């Protein structure tokens, strides 16, 4: 267990008989200090195939969606962790990985997002320099949305390394700006459903009025920025890059073949970044 990490008496059960923290299902030595966080377990598996072949890859699966691949890339220990969707899963991954890893950590999230601008099409790499948070207020009439008053920055040094490496992928456009993480997939991102009518028609216009540079919607990145920025004692650097899977202005959606090609390109870039950290 990491020095300084303590559970209250009722929380001791999160470590099983083999000292693996649950539900991440990893123990000390099974998670590296350098982590690529993804949502899709298939993406994690794909990326793990690029790890060094001369080093065994530790694979830990959870009874939840978590799946961790830990090996080396060019001799540098790296973990690739699939978390599924949303803040709760991202928070579990960060806090529990921190609990079983000694020393400073670097976490880069690679996911998918929706572009909020007509001039940012599908098939781009959106690199977040900071992140906002939007949530649905379930206690007020009409269940209106609320935005965080301020954005939270990602680690500047790590952000620049991500940007530099992804600019080398000349087959794809790279864009930079603030990301917005939502607490739900539907109302907080302005998606309408006649079965569940909420005051969310103006989510995107309101966000762009608050910050015209707001670039994308997804569901995890803000939490990584928040935990690293607000808790420096945790010794974490975080960054985030997403491929623009959906275009919220036009309704266009990236085809699977191009998505997979972008994932492979991003895999190499991300591993290169962590191998140099």
C-alpha positions in Angstrom: 0.0 0.0 0.0 1.3 3.5 -0.8 2.7 5.5 2.2 0.1 7.9 3.5 -2.9 6.0 2.1 -5.3 4.9 4.7 -8.7 3.4 4.7 -11.2 3.9 7.6 -11.9 0.6 9.5 -15.0 -0.2 7.4 -13.0 0.3 4.2 -10.4 -2.3 4.8 -12.4 -4.9 2.8 -11.4 -3.2 -0.4 -8.2 -5.2 -0.3 -8.7 -8.9 -0.9 -6.8 -11.8 0.6 -4.1 -11.4 -2.1 -3.7 -7.6 -1.3 -5.4 -6.6 -4.6 -7.5 -3.5 -4.3 -11.1 -3.9 -5.4 -12.7 -3.4 -7.8 -9.5 -2.4 -9.8 -8.2 -5.8 -8.9 -4.5 -4.9 -8.9 -1.8 -5.0 -6.2 1.5 -3.3 -5.8 3.7 -4.2 -8.8 0.8 -4.8 -11.1 0.2 -1.1 -12.1 3.0 1.1 -13.5 3.7 4.8 -12.7 2.9 5.6 -16.3 -0.7 5.0 -17.3 -2.9 5.3 -20.4 -6.5 5.4 -19.4 -9.1 4.4 -21.9 -12.8 3.7 -21.7 -13.2 0.8 -24.2 -11.7 -2.6 -23.0 -11.2 -3.5 -26.7 -9.1 -0.4 -27.2 -7.0 -1.3 -24.1 -6.4 -4.8 -25.6 -5.4 -3.3 -29.0 -3.0 -0.9 -27.4 -1.4 -3.7 -25.2 -0.3 -5.5 -28.4 2.2 -2.7 -28.9 4.0 -3.3 -25.6 7.5 -4.8 -25.7 7.4 -8.4 -26.7 10.4 -9.4 -24.6 8.6 -8.5 -21.3 5.6 -10.5 -20.0 2.4 -8.4 -19.9 0.5 -8.6 -16.6 -3.3 -8.8 -17.4 -5.7 -8.1 -14.5 -9.4 -8.2 -15.1 -12.0 -7.0 -12.6 -15.5 -8.3 -11.8 -16.4 -4.8 -13.1 -15.3 -3.4 -16.4 -11.8 -2.6 -15.4 -9.0 -4.3 -17.3 -5.4 -3.6 -16.8 -2.4 -4.4 -19.0 1.0 -3.7 -17.5 4.2 -4.3 -19.4 7.0 -2.2 -20.9 7.4 0.1 -24.0 11.0 0.6 -25.0 11.9 -0.5 -21.6 9.6 1.9 -19.7 6.9 0.3 -17.5 3.5 1.3 -18.7 -0.1 0.3 -17.7 -3.1 0.5 -20.0 -6.3 0.6 -18.0 -9.9 0.4 -19.4 -12.3 2.1 -17.1 -15.7 2.1 -18.9 -17.6 5.4 -18.8 -18.2 8.2 -16.4 -16.7 9.9 -13.3 -17.3 7.1 -10.9 -15.2 4.6 -12.9 -12.5 7.2 -13.6 -12.3 8.2 -9.9 -12.0 4.5 -8.9 -9.2 4.0 -11.3 -7.2 7.0 -10.2 -7.6 6.6 -6.5 -7.0 2.9 -6.4 -4.1 3.0 -8.8 -2.6 5.7 -6.6 -3.1 3.4 -3.6 -0.9 0.6 -5.1 1.8 2.6 -6.9 4.8 4.1 -5.3 6.2 7.5 -6.4 5.0 10.1 -8.9 2.4 9.1 -11.6 1.7 10.2 -15.1 -1.8 9.5 -16.5 -2.9 10.3 -20.0 -6.5 9.7 -21.0 -7.3 8.6 -24.5 -11.0 8.5 -25.4 -13.7 9.7 -27.7 -15.6 12.9 -27.7 -18.2 15.0 -29.5 -17.0 18.1 -31.3 -19.0 21.3 -30.5 -17.8 23.4 -33.5 -18.8 23.1 -37.1 -15.2 23.7 -38.2 -13.9 20.8 -36.1 -15.1 17.7 -38.0 -15.1 14.1 -37.0 -11.8 12.4 -37.3 -9.7 15.0 -35.4 -7.5 14.5 -32.3 -8.9 17.0 -29.7 -6.2 17.7 -27.0 -7.6 19.3 -23.9 -5.6 22.1 -22.2 -8.2 22.4 -19.5 -11.6 21.0 -18.6 -15.0 22.2 -17.5 -17.7 20.2 -15.7 -21.4 20.2 -16.4 -24.0 18.4 -14.4 -27.8 18.0 -14.2 -29.4 19.4 -11.1 -31.9 16.6 -10.1 -33.3 18.6 -7.2 -34.6 21.6 -9.0 -37.8 21.8 -11.1 -37.1 20.9 -14.7 -33.8 19.4 -13.8 -31.7 22.2 -15.2 -28.0 21.9 -16.1 -25.2 23.7 -14.2 -21.6 24.4 -15.4 -18.5 24.7 -13.2 -17.6 28.3 -12.9 -14.0 27.8 -13.7 -12.1 25.3 -15.8 -9.3 23.2 -14.4 -5.9 23.0 -16.2 -4.1 19.8 -17.1 -0.4 19.6 -16.4 1.2 22.1 -18.8 4.4 20.2 -19.4 2.6 17.0 -20.1 0.1 18.7 -22.3 2.9 20.1 -24.4 4.4 16.7 -24.8 1.1 15.2 -25.9 0.6 18.1 -28.4 4.1 17.7 -29.8 3.8 14.0 -30.4 0.3 14.1 -31.9 1.3 16.9 -34.3 3.6 14.3 -35.9 0.5 12.4 -37.0 0.2 14.4 -40.2 -2.6 12.3 -41.6 -4.9 13.7 -38.9 -5.8 17.2 -37.8 -5.0 18.1 -34.2 -7.0 20.7 -32.3 -6.5 22.2 -28.9 -9.0 23.7 -26.4 -11.0 23.2 -23.3 -12.9 20.0 -22.9 -16.2 19.7 -21.0 -17.0 16.5 -19.0 -20.6 15.7 -18.3 -22.1 13.7 -15.5 -24.6 12.0 -17.9 -24.7 10.9 -21.5 -28.0 12.4 -22.4 -29.3 15.5 -20.5 -26.0 17.1 -19.5 -24.7 16.9 -23.0 -27.9 18.4 -24.5 -29.3 15.2 -26.0 -33.1 15.2 -26.1 -35.4 12.3 -25.3 -39.2 12.6 -25.3 -39.4 10.0 -22.5 -37.2 12.0 -20.2 -37.8 15.7 -20.8 -35.4 18.0 -19.0 -34.2 21.6 -19.3 -31.3 20.8 -21.5 -32.0 22.3 -25.0 -29.5 25.1 -24.4 -26.6 23.2 -22.9 -24.3 23.7 -25.9 -25.2 27.3 -26.7 -24.8 28.2 -23.0 -21.4 26.5 -22.8 -20.2 28.3 -26.0 -21.5 31.6 -24.6 -19.4 31.0 -21.5 -16.3 30.0 -23.4 -16.3 30.3 -27.2 -13.3 28.0 -27.4 -15.0 25.1 -25.6 -14.0 22.3 -27.9 -15.7 19.0 -26.9 -18.0 16.9 -24.8 -17.1 13.6 -23.0 -17.5 12.1 -19.5 -14.2 11.6 -17.7 -11.4 14.1 -18.4 -12.4 16.8 -15.9 -12.0 14.3 -13.0 -8.4 13.5 -14.0 -7.6 17.2 -14.2 -9.3 17.9 -10.9 -7.7 15.1 -8.9 -4.2 16.0 -10.1 -4.5 19.8 -9.9 -6.3 20.0 -6.5 -4.3 17.4 -4.7 -0.6 18.0 -5.5 0.3 15.7 -2.6 -0.9 12.8 -4.8 2.0 13.5 -7.1 0.1 13.1 -10.4 0.4 14.7 -13.8 -2.5 14.2 -16.1 -3.4 15.0 -19.7 -6.2 14.1 -22.1 -6.7 13.5 -25.8 -9.8 12.3 -27.5 -10.7 11.5 -31.1 -13.8 13.4 -32.4 -16.2 10.6 -32.9 -19.3 12.7 -33.2 -20.0 16.1 -34.7 -22.8 17.7 -32.6 -23.5 20.5 -35.1 -23.9 18.3 -38.3 -24.8 15.0 -36.6 -21.9 13.2 -38.5 -20.4 10.1 -36.9 -17.0 8.6 -37.5 -17.0 5.3 -39.3 -15.4 2.3 -37.5 -12.6 1.7 -40.0 -11.3 5.3 -39.6 -11.8 5.1 -35.8 -9.6 2.0 -35.6 -6.9 3.6 -37.7 -6.9 6.6 -35.5 -6.7 4.4 -32.4 -3.6 2.6 -33.7 -1.9 5.9 -34.6 -2.7 7.3 -31.2 -1.4 4.2 -29.5 2.1 4.7 -30.8 2.0 8.4 -30.0 0.9 7.8 -26.4 3.4 5.1 -25.7 6.2 7.3 -27.1 5.1 10.1 -24.8 5.2 7.9 -21.7 8.5 6.3 -22.7 10.0 9.8 -22.6 8.5 10.9 -19.3 
